[in-house]
């Protein structure tokens, strides 16, 4: 997976959208149709956030591995 230049901005934007969805579905007067629509959008945003976090975790592990190899070589 290649990193997009604006991946951090996308992640933060998705978190803001998720927070708005959570606030929206917490309202007692939300219709079931809107609730389902919001929930579906939230699931998609959550999946995108998980992918971004997995990418970051893999990158960190890769960098740590490189550091360990360099330390072992010296």
C-alpha positions as CSV (number, residue, x, y, z in Angstrom):
1,X,0.0,0.0,0.0
2,X,1.5,3.3,-1.0
3,X,1.0,6.3,1.2
4,X,-1.0,9.1,-0.2
5,X,0.4,12.6,0.4
6,X,-2.7,13.6,2.3
7,X,-3.2,10.4,4.2
8,X,-2.9,12.1,7.7
9,X,-5.5,14.7,6.7
10,X,-7.8,12.0,5.3
11,X,-7.5,10.1,8.6
12,X,-8.2,13.2,10.7
13,X,-11.1,14.2,8.4
14,X,-12.6,10.7,8.7
15,X,-12.3,10.8,12.5
16,X,-14.2,14.2,12.5
17,X,-16.9,12.7,10.3
18,X,-17.1,9.6,12.6
19,X,-17.6,11.9,15.6
20,X,-20.4,13.7,13.8
21,X,-22.1,10.5,12.9
22,X,-21.9,9.3,16.5
23,X,-23.5,12.5,17.6
24,X,-26.1,12.2,14.9
25,X,-27.2,8.7,15.8
26,X,-27.3,9.5,19.5
27,X,-30.2,11.9,18.8
28,X,-33.5,10.4,20.0
29,X,-35.5,11.8,17.0
30,X,-33.4,10.2,14.2
31,X,-35.4,8.1,11.7
32,X,-34.5,4.5,11.2
33,X,-33.6,5.2,7.6
34,X,-31.2,8.0,8.5
35,X,-29.8,5.9,11.3
36,X,-29.0,3.0,8.9
37,X,-27.5,5.4,6.4
38,X,-25.3,7.1,9.0
39,X,-24.3,3.7,10.4
40,X,-23.3,2.4,6.9
41,X,-21.2,5.6,6.3
42,X,-19.6,5.1,9.8
43,X,-18.6,1.6,9.0
44,X,-17.0,2.7,5.7
45,X,-15.1,5.5,7.5
46,X,-14.0,3.2,10.3
47,X,-12.6,0.7,7.7
48,X,-10.6,3.5,6.0
49,X,-9.3,4.6,9.4
50,X,-8.2,1.0,10.2
51,X,-6.4,0.7,6.9
52,X,-4.5,4.0,7.6
53,X,-3.6,2.8,11.1
54,X,-2.5,-0.6,9.8
55,X,-0.3,1.2,7.2
56,X,1.3,3.3,9.9
57,X,1.9,0.3,12.1
58,X,3.5,-1.6,9.3
59,X,5.7,1.4,8.5
60,X,6.8,1.7,12.1
61,X,7.6,-2.0,12.3
62,X,9.6,-1.7,9.1
63,X,11.6,1.2,10.5
64,X,12.2,-0.6,13.8
65,X,13.5,-3.6,11.9
66,X,15.9,-1.4,9.9
67,X,17.2,0.2,13.1
68,X,17.7,-3.2,14.7
69,X,19.6,-4.4,11.6
70,X,21.8,-1.3,11.7
71,X,22.5,-1.7,15.4
72,X,23.4,-5.3,14.9
73,X,25.8,-4.5,12.1
74,X,27.7,-1.9,14.1
